[in-house]
Amino acid sequence: MERARTYTLQATEAARLLGREIRLARKRRRWSAAELAARAGITRYTLQKIERGEMTCAIGLVFEAASLVGVPLFDTDEAGLRARIRAADDRIALLPKHTHGPRKAVDDDF
């Protein structure tokens, strides 16, 4: 039997908030759940899971639904978002390509 995945409270609350924001924006646009689901290319059932903030939904689907109804994903415009991606890529390029866990302590007590 597969164990249930656990998530931090912060992660579950963030997913719940994003789902509520998507639902609110959808209703403000006067779109039905079926209409938004069709625009996002997902089932109505998947949209319901997104709006409930369930953690099993693919992040790409959640972001697409948010984008379609106008929920800001990083409080920035498109050019600003691209600039932040480039800045993150630049910082990542400065880091080592591989990381390793802590090494076994050397016992040099003779």
LINDA-V660141 format. One record per pair of residues at least 12 apart in sequence whose C-alpha atoms are under 6 Angstrom apart, sorted by the first residue. I is the first residue (numbers start at 1). J is the second residue. D is the distance in Angstrom with one decimal. If there is no record, write none. Layout:
# LINDA-V660141
i={I,I}
j={J,J}
d={D,D}
This chain:
# LINDA-V660141
i={15,16,19,19,19,19,20,22,23,25,26}
j={53,53,50,51,52,53,51,66,51,69,69}
d={4.7,3.9,5.5,3.9,5.6,4.8,5.7,5.5,5.8,5.6,5.7}
